[in-house]
Amino acid sequence: MAPPVVALGLFGTGLIGSAHMKQLAKQTPYLLEQLRVDVRVVAVSNSRRMLLSGSALQGTEWRAALDSPQHYCSWLGQRGLHIITPNKKLGAGPLQRYQQLRQLQKDTGKHFMYETTVGAGLPVISTLKELIETGDRVLSIEGILSGTLSFIFNSFQPGMAFSEVVRQAKEQGYTEPDPREDLSGMDVARKVVILARECGLQLGLEDLQVASLVPPQLAALSTPAEYMAALPQHDGDMAAQAQEAAASGEVLRYVGKVDVAGGTASVTTSRYPASHPFAALRGSDNILVFTTERYGPATPLIVRGPGAGAEVTAAGVFGDMLKVLRYVAAART
């Protein structure tokens, strides 16, 4: 019997999408032999155009063949497709839309997979789901959820100018072209909302306390260059915070928090003792600490590793795809 054909549509052809296509091309023979599924990419879309094909797209031909502009978000779920996404704006978007999507998932029996929305390829969402589904009670989640801000705060030491650390991060490619997109804290806030909703909290971005690292006077500047030029004038506040923390044997970290018991969530700069796992973080790694009834405050469950990068994020998307493929294969047996 011929293996079942699974049609795959790729929406987004940037770094992550391109890396995923390479990984899929490499693993297609394995999927056919070991999982007995014939995966065929039949649709590829970017923000401007879409390519639809009646047969599998081979190699890199999809790059040159995109031929018609389409909007896909409005009909992706309506047509009963499985959704696999690293895009945070769906899971952290308006609560009503999120709830509608969840209901659609139940009604259609289709899957909404979003492991890579928090922590890239790290097993964050799956770990949280397993804790909840096995009857554990999650009390709180704390995490350094931005590779950019992890690098900045791991590098920032007393006596250093915060603006200089931001400049170095920008030059090394850790920040967005406009660093305010990272320093505003909104990327971390979206991840916190996703984690909070996973724990059953009906929160939106508007419900979070988010401590932006962008001085209000600089938020309205027209260009990143203007922002970077003016940032040194505001180094004093961060320097004072770093000095106060160091005097107490502590470090500064930019952390997302979900207080499940209290029903609240926040994103803020916090101080941690040198013995805390957050203080030992290096480079741009992410780290999350789950405190639950089983994993109490003295021995919490910790997930740590690279939380950004096209290859690890694409691998996380691939992992979600494999789960869906196994579901599909099991349903047909």
C-alpha positions, 0 to 999 in steps of 0.5 A: 500500500502506498504511503499517505500523501500529506500536503504541506503549505509554507507561509513565510520564506524568510530565514526560518522558512528557508531553513525549514525547507532545507531540513525537510528536503534532507529528511524526506526520505526518512519520513517516507521510509520510517514514518510511512508518510509522503510529505509534499510541499504544494504551497509557498507564500510570502507577504506578497505572493503565493505559489500553488502547485498540483505536485510537490515542489522540488529543491529551491524552485519555489523561490522563483515561482511565487506567482499570486498575492494572497492573504492566508490568515483569514482562511487557514483555519476555516479550511480545516488545515493543521496550523504549525507556526512560530508566529507569536501574534496569533497566540498573544493576539486579541483574546477573542480571536485566540478563543475562537481559534481554540474552539475551531481546533476542538470542532474540527479535530485539527491541530494548532502547533506553536512550540517555537513561539516561546524559546524557539526550539526549546521544549517549553510549550510541550513541557508546560503542556505535559505538566498540566496534562499529567495533573501537576499544578503550575504555580509560577513561571519566570524566564529570560525569554529574549536572546537579545536582552539576554545578551545585553544583560549578561554583558552589562556590568557595573561601570559599563555604559548601557548604551555601549552594550546596546551598540555592541549588541546591534553591531553583532546582529543581536538586535533588530535594525531598530533596537527599540523593538527589542528594548520595548519588551513587547516581544517578551510580553507576547511570549508571557501572554502565550505562557499565561494562556497555556496555564488557563489565564485569560490575559491579553497584552493590555493586562500585563505590566511591561517595563520598557527599557526605552526612555519615553523621550526616545520612543518617538524619535524618527530613526534608529540612528537618532535613538542610538545617538540620544541613548547615552544621555540616559545611561545614568538610570541603568548604571545606578541599578547595576551598581545597587545590584552589585553592592548586594551581590546581585545581577540585573536581568530582564524577566517575564513572569507569570504568577498563576496563583495570583492571575497576573503576569509582568515583564520587568527588570529584576535583581537576582543573587549570584547563586540564581540560575539566571545569574549564571546565564551566558551569551544569548541563551534563554532560560525558564523556571517552572515552579509547580506542586511537584517541582517546588521552589527549592527544586524547580524545573528548568529549561535552558538553551538557545532561544533564537536562531533560524536553524533551531527555530526551524527544527522546532517547527519541524518537530511540531510537523512530525507530531502532526504527521504521526497524528495523521498516520495514526488516524489512517490506521 
